[in-house]
Amino acid sequence: HGETITLVCVASGGDPPPTLQWLRPGGEELPKRSIVKGGTLTIPGVTIDEGGAYSCMASNNVGNPAKKTANLLVRGLRKGRFWITPDPYHNDDNIQIGREVKISCQVEATPPEELQFSWLKNGRPLRSSERMVITHTDTEVSPGTTNLDIIDLKFTDFGTYTCVASLRNGGSPEISIDVNISSTTGESRWGRGFYSLLDLLRTDCGRLKFHKSFIVFSLPLLRL
């Protein structure tokens, strides 16, 4: 992903000498940034969407054209998304102390079998335990999903949880998604320990890391 790719097609023989043309299946256009010089196709800054089949066709108007197809595999990650369960912002539900909270992170990877996830809490590696259970979907299923189940939510669970997606063999920027569970000041008319999920606050994009930040705000425990 992001590299310059060059495909070279060479025709041997033919009278008159054939002309060469690069095509994509189904009449799909070549990427707009493509540079074609004779039998050489160059794609600067190739993206994952530009992967797939590319065909070189040789024709000299004598007989049927000859065609060879190459499959371009562009390794990379895209479409990072996040959700939390329960989700009061969409489902009129709430997050309460003592309840289970699930943080889910989903990413599309090429190739999907190289996708791997890791979790951090406040920047430190987080491992699966009895109260914080980490699971992953089958690597052959795309997009890949990882879940962090926080059993019996406590005040000590407040902090920043980071889901990091990467490819096992490297060569591609990571996708990082941060979730900050924190307490705000205020009073709640709903009773003790009510927690509400607010909207997406900001999205930051960097050259090496795609970063999304969601913040979960909570109302304090009322003293009666």
Sine and cosine of phi, psi and omega as CSV:
sin_phi,cos_phi,sin_psi,cos_psi,sin_omega,cos_omega
0.00,0.00,0.79,-0.61,0.05,-1.00
1.00,0.01,-0.14,0.99,-0.01,-1.00
-1.00,0.03,0.24,-0.97,0.10,-1.00
-1.00,-0.01,0.82,-0.57,-0.05,-1.00
-0.94,-0.35,0.70,-0.71,0.04,-1.00
-0.82,-0.57,0.81,-0.58,0.09,-1.00
-0.93,-0.37,0.74,-0.67,-0.06,-1.00
-0.88,-0.48,0.77,-0.64,0.02,-1.00
-0.86,-0.51,0.79,-0.62,-0.01,-1.00
-0.83,-0.56,0.77,-0.63,0.03,-1.00
-0.98,-0.18,0.75,-0.66,0.04,-1.00
-0.94,-0.34,0.80,-0.60,0.03,-1.00
0.98,0.19,-0.14,-0.99,-0.01,-1.00
0.97,-0.23,0.75,-0.66,0.02,-1.00
-0.63,-0.77,0.93,-0.38,0.05,1.00
-0.94,0.33,0.29,-0.96,0.00,-1.00
-0.84,0.55,0.71,-0.70,-0.06,-1.00
-0.97,0.25,0.42,-0.91,0.17,-0.98
-1.00,-0.08,0.52,-0.85,-0.06,-1.00
-0.93,-0.36,0.61,-0.79,-0.02,-1.00
-0.61,-0.79,0.70,-0.71,0.05,-1.00
-0.99,-0.10,0.70,-0.71,-0.05,-1.00
-0.69,-0.72,0.32,-0.95,0.17,-0.99
-0.89,-0.45,0.52,-0.86,-0.05,-1.00
-0.88,0.47,0.51,-0.86,0.04,-1.00
0.95,0.32,0.30,0.96,0.02,-1.00
0.97,0.25,0.18,0.98,0.02,-1.00
-0.91,0.42,0.64,-0.76,-0.03,-1.00
-0.96,0.29,0.45,-0.89,0.13,-0.99
-0.93,0.37,0.43,-0.90,0.07,-1.00
-0.79,0.62,0.61,-0.79,-0.09,-1.00
-0.88,0.48,-0.45,0.89,-0.02,-1.00
-0.99,0.10,-0.02,1.00,-0.09,-1.00
-0.88,0.47,0.57,-0.82,0.09,-1.00
-0.84,-0.54,0.86,-0.51,-0.02,-1.00
-0.91,-0.41,0.85,-0.53,0.08,-1.00
-0.75,-0.66,0.97,-0.23,-0.07,-1.00
0.88,0.47,-0.85,-0.53,-0.01,-1.00
-1.00,-0.09,0.22,0.98,-0.03,-1.00
-0.96,-0.29,0.82,-0.57,0.04,-1.00
-0.92,-0.39,0.85,-0.53,0.01,-1.00
-0.88,-0.47,0.76,-0.65,0.03,-1.00
-0.86,-0.52,0.96,-0.27,0.05,-1.00
-0.97,0.25,0.59,-0.81,0.08,-1.00
0.81,0.58,0.76,0.64,-0.08,-1.00
-0.87,0.49,0.61,-0.79,0.03,-1.00
-0.94,-0.34,0.23,-0.97,0.00,-1.00
-0.87,0.49,-0.62,0.78,-0.01,-1.00
-0.90,0.44,-0.35,0.94,-0.04,-1.00
-1.00,-0.02,0.05,1.00,0.11,-0.99
-0.96,0.29,0.23,-0.97,0.00,-1.00
0.82,-0.57,-0.35,-0.94,-0.11,-0.99
-1.00,0.10,0.68,-0.74,0.12,-0.99
-0.76,-0.65,0.77,-0.63,-0.06,-1.00
-0.91,-0.42,0.67,-0.74,0.11,-0.99
-0.96,-0.27,0.82,-0.57,-0.02,-1.00
-0.91,-0.42,0.78,-0.63,0.04,-1.00
-0.95,-0.32,0.79,-0.62,-0.06,-1.00
-0.62,-0.79,0.68,-0.73,0.12,-0.99
-0.76,-0.65,0.34,0.94,0.02,-1.00
0.90,0.44,0.30,0.95,0.09,-1.00
-0.84,-0.54,0.92,-0.40,-0.04,-1.00
0.96,0.29,-0.26,-0.97,-0.02,-1.00
-0.99,0.10,0.59,-0.81,0.05,-1.00
-0.89,0.46,0.50,-0.86,0.08,-1.00
-0.99,-0.15,0.63,-0.78,-0.06,-1.00
-0.64,-0.77,0.69,-0.72,0.12,-0.99
-0.81,-0.59,0.60,-0.80,-0.07,-1.00
-0.85,-0.52,0.70,-0.71,0.08,-1.00
-0.89,-0.46,0.58,-0.81,0.02,-1.00
-0.97,-0.26,0.86,-0.51,-0.03,-1.00
-0.99,-0.11,0.89,-0.46,0.03,-1.00
-0.98,-0.20,0.91,-0.42,0.00,-1.00
-0.97,-0.23,0.93,-0.37,-0.03,-1.00
-0.98,0.21,0.66,-0.75,0.04,-1.00
0.21,-0.98,0.02,-1.00,0.00,-1.00
-0.84,-0.55,0.51,-0.86,0.02,-1.00
-0.36,-0.93,0.19,-0.98,0.10,-0.99
0.80,0.60,0.81,0.59,0.11,-0.99
-0.95,0.30,0.75,-0.66,0.04,-1.00
-0.64,-0.77,0.29,-0.96,-0.14,-0.99
-0.58,-0.81,0.55,-0.84,0.18,-0.98
-0.47,-0.88,0.35,-0.94,-0.02,-1.00
-0.80,-0.59,0.60,-0.80,-0.01,-1.00
-0.80,-0.60,0.80,-0.60,0.02,1.00
-0.95,0.30,0.41,-0.91,-0.06,-1.00
-0.87,-0.49,1.00,-0.02,-0.05,-1.00
-0.92,0.40,-0.37,0.93,-0.03,-1.00
-0.92,0.39,-0.52,0.86,-0.02,-1.00
-0.94,-0.34,-0.49,0.87,-0.16,-0.99
-0.93,-0.38,0.19,0.98,-0.01,-1.00
0.80,0.60,0.59,0.81,0.02,-1.00
-0.95,-0.32,-0.08,-1.00,0.04,-1.00
-0.56,-0.83,0.34,-0.94,0.05,-1.00
-0.96,-0.26,0.83,-0.56,-0.08,-1.00
-0.81,-0.59,0.51,-0.86,0.15,-0.99
-0.84,0.54,0.72,-0.70,0.00,-1.00
1.00,-0.09,-0.21,0.98,0.01,-1.00
-0.99,-0.11,0.19,-0.98,0.07,-1.00
-1.00,0.05,0.67,-0.74,0.05,-1.00
-0.81,-0.58,0.75,-0.66,0.02,-1.00
-0.91,-0.43,0.81,-0.59,0.08,-1.00
-0.96,-0.29,0.83,-0.56,-0.04,-1.00
-0.88,-0.47,0.63,-0.78,-0.03,-1.00
-0.75,-0.66,0.75,-0.66,-0.07,-1.00
-0.74,-0.67,0.71,-0.71,-0.06,-1.00
-0.61,-0.80,0.61,-0.79,0.14,-0.99
-1.00,-0.05,0.72,-0.69,-0.04,-1.00
-0.78,-0.63,0.55,-0.84,0.13,-0.99
-0.76,-0.65,0.89,-0.46,-0.10,1.00
-0.97,0.23,0.53,-0.85,-0.10,-0.99
-0.90,0.44,-0.49,0.87,-0.06,-1.00
-0.95,0.32,-0.21,0.98,0.02,-1.00
-1.00,-0.04,-0.07,1.00,-0.05,-1.00
-0.93,0.37,0.72,-0.69,0.10,-1.00
-0.65,-0.76,0.53,-0.85,-0.02,-1.00
-0.87,-0.49,0.47,-0.88,0.20,-0.98
-0.61,-0.80,0.39,-0.92,-0.01,-1.00
-0.85,-0.53,0.59,-0.81,0.08,-1.00
-0.80,-0.61,0.49,-0.87,0.20,-0.98
-0.83,-0.56,0.87,-0.49,-0.05,-1.00
0.80,0.61,0.62,0.79,0.07,-1.00
1.00,0.09,-0.03,1.00,0.00,-1.00
-0.95,-0.32,0.58,-0.81,-0.02,-1.00
-0.82,0.57,0.66,-0.75,-0.01,-1.00
-0.90,-0.44,0.81,-0.59,0.02,-1.00
-0.95,-0.32,0.44,-0.90,0.00,-1.00
-0.90,0.43,0.68,-0.73,0.01,-1.00
-0.61,-0.79,-0.06,-1.00,-0.02,-1.00
-0.90,0.44,-0.55,0.84,-0.06,-1.00
-0.98,-0.21,-0.28,0.96,0.09,-1.00
-0.79,-0.61,0.99,-0.14,-0.15,-0.99
-0.98,-0.19,0.84,-0.55,0.01,-1.00
-0.96,-0.28,0.79,-0.61,0.04,-1.00
-0.75,-0.67,0.39,-0.92,0.03,-1.00
-0.73,-0.69,0.51,-0.86,0.10,-0.99
-0.97,0.23,0.22,-0.97,0.06,-1.00
-0.83,0.55,0.71,-0.71,-0.04,-1.00
-0.91,0.41,-0.31,0.95,0.02,-1.00
-0.99,0.13,-0.15,0.99,0.01,-1.00
-1.00,-0.06,0.77,-0.64,0.02,-1.00
-0.84,-0.55,0.69,-0.73,-0.02,1.00
-0.95,0.30,0.38,-0.93,0.02,-1.00
-0.99,0.11,0.54,-0.84,-0.05,-1.00
-0.73,-0.68,0.66,-0.75,0.15,-0.99
-0.83,-0.56,0.57,-0.82,-0.02,-1.00
-0.82,-0.58,0.65,-0.76,0.15,-0.99
-0.89,-0.45,0.94,-0.35,0.02,-1.00
-0.99,-0.12,0.89,-0.45,0.08,-1.00
-0.99,-0.13,0.94,-0.33,-0.04,-1.00
-1.00,0.07,0.73,-0.68,0.06,-1.00
0.84,0.54,0.93,0.37,-0.05,-1.00
-0.82,0.58,0.75,-0.66,0.01,-1.00
-0.83,-0.56,0.28,-0.96,0.04,-1.00
-0.88,0.48,-0.51,0.86,0.01,-1.00
-0.93,0.36,-0.18,0.98,0.02,-1.00
-0.99,0.12,-0.13,0.99,0.03,-1.00
-0.87,0.49,0.62,-0.79,-0.01,-1.00
0.45,-0.89,-0.14,-0.99,-0.01,-1.00
-0.97,-0.25,0.86,-0.51,0.05,-1.00
-0.97,-0.23,0.76,-0.65,-0.06,-1.00
-0.86,-0.52,0.81,-0.58,0.12,-0.99
-0.99,-0.16,0.83,-0.56,-0.01,-1.00
-0.89,-0.46,0.84,-0.54,0.05,-1.00
-0.95,-0.31,0.67,-0.75,0.01,-1.00
-0.48,-0.88,0.17,-0.99,0.09,-1.00
-0.99,-0.16,0.66,-0.75,-0.09,-1.00
-0.84,0.55,-0.63,0.78,-0.06,-1.00
-1.00,-0.07,0.22,0.98,0.07,-1.00
0.93,0.37,-0.35,-0.94,0.06,-1.00
0.99,0.14,0.12,0.99,-0.02,-1.00
-0.56,-0.83,0.60,-0.80,0.06,-1.00
-0.87,0.49,0.51,-0.86,0.07,-1.00
-0.97,0.25,0.30,-0.95,0.23,-0.97
-0.91,-0.42,0.81,-0.59,-0.04,-1.00
-0.85,-0.52,0.75,-0.66,0.03,-1.00
-0.81,-0.58,0.85,-0.53,-0.03,-1.00
-0.98,-0.19,0.65,-0.76,0.10,-1.00
-0.79,-0.62,0.88,-0.48,-0.03,-1.00
-0.96,-0.27,0.91,-0.42,0.07,-1.00
-0.98,-0.18,0.91,-0.41,-0.10,-1.00
-0.58,-0.81,0.14,-0.99,-0.05,-1.00
-0.95,-0.31,0.66,-0.75,0.09,-1.00
-0.92,-0.39,0.22,-0.98,0.06,-1.00
-1.00,-0.02,0.51,-0.86,0.01,-1.00
0.52,-0.85,0.09,-1.00,0.00,-1.00
-0.91,-0.42,0.53,-0.85,-0.03,-1.00
-0.89,-0.45,0.79,-0.61,0.05,-1.00
-1.00,0.07,-0.07,1.00,-0.03,-1.00
-1.00,0.03,-0.15,0.99,0.00,-1.00
0.91,-0.40,-0.28,-0.96,-0.12,-0.99
-0.96,0.29,0.58,-0.82,0.22,-0.98
0.83,0.56,0.69,0.72,0.04,-1.00
-1.00,-0.02,0.71,-0.71,-0.03,-1.00
-0.79,-0.61,0.73,-0.68,-0.02,-1.00
-0.85,-0.52,0.56,-0.83,0.00,-1.00
-1.00,-0.10,0.81,-0.58,0.03,-1.00
-0.99,-0.11,0.10,-0.99,-0.09,-1.00
-0.95,0.30,0.19,-0.98,0.11,-0.99
-0.85,0.53,0.78,-0.63,-0.07,-1.00
-0.99,-0.11,-0.69,0.73,-0.03,-1.00
-0.40,-0.92,0.38,-0.92,0.10,-1.00
-0.76,-0.65,0.83,-0.56,0.02,-1.00
-0.92,-0.40,0.73,-0.68,0.01,-1.00
-0.90,-0.44,0.74,-0.67,0.04,-1.00
-0.81,-0.58,0.18,-0.98,-0.05,-1.00
-0.93,0.36,-0.62,0.78,-0.10,-1.00
-0.98,-0.22,-0.28,0.96,-0.08,-1.00
-0.57,-0.82,0.77,-0.63,0.09,-1.00
-1.00,0.01,0.85,-0.52,-0.17,-0.99
-0.81,-0.58,0.80,-0.60,0.12,-0.99
-0.87,-0.50,0.64,-0.77,0.01,-1.00
-0.83,-0.55,0.85,-0.52,0.12,-0.99
-0.91,-0.41,0.60,-0.80,0.01,-1.00
-0.83,-0.56,0.78,-0.62,0.09,-1.00
-0.98,-0.18,0.88,-0.48,0.04,-1.00
-0.99,-0.14,0.52,-0.85,0.01,-1.00
-0.78,-0.62,0.45,-0.90,0.11,-0.99
-1.00,-0.09,0.58,-0.82,-0.11,-0.99
-0.95,0.31,0.31,-0.95,0.08,-1.00
-0.94,0.35,0.80,-0.60,-0.02,-1.00
-0.98,0.21,0.62,-0.78,0.09,-1.00
-0.99,-0.16,0.87,-0.49,-0.05,-1.00
-0.98,-0.22,0.00,0.00,0.00,0.00
